[in-house]
């Protein structure tokens, strides 16, 4: 049975800004992004680098959600990813959204999330059946490493894209799915893990 939307069935007090994602750790990418952050020409642009501690791949953004729904979300995540094993994939290449002449987001690409897709699709179905609203755009796996306010030095951005468009940033482990609360602060968002579904061990974690 499909339940009514969570905002219609629960007191809207104690709302939490939630999303479901995958945490990402990469020593190589962290080192290179730090180099970008110290580049004097690149920093003539207004780039706001994402703290590597906040790096993640968003699966479903739920937005404002009543706190009492969190235990249900935990159960849905747990059920969806029971058969999914941990695996390694690669961070490959850098790019921007929406396009190079109007960049708003600087991202690193992911080679493959296919082993995760069965659980991802099943979770989406369960979220709908239980009345959760979310952005239903097709998943475009990417890791946001900076948000771009404006470009003042186009040559530096063109050079970055030329050098890193097909760069191999190394292997990363996909070994957990996380329910996050996004807490907005004056210095930027803080992503607080509320629940972690550790995937069954697959390949060894990347270093």
Buried (B, 14 or more C-beta within 10 A) or exposed (E): EEEEEBBEEBEEEEBBBBBBBBBBBBEBBBEBBEEBEEBEEBBBBEBEBBEBEBBBBBBBBBBEBBBEBBEBBBEBBEBBBEEBBBBBBBBBBBBBBEEEEEBEBBBBBBBBBEBBEEBBEBBBEBBEEBBBBBEEEEBEBBBBBBBBEEBEBEEBBEBBBEEBEEBEBBBBBBBBBBBBBBEEEEEEBBBEEBBEBEBEEBBEBBE
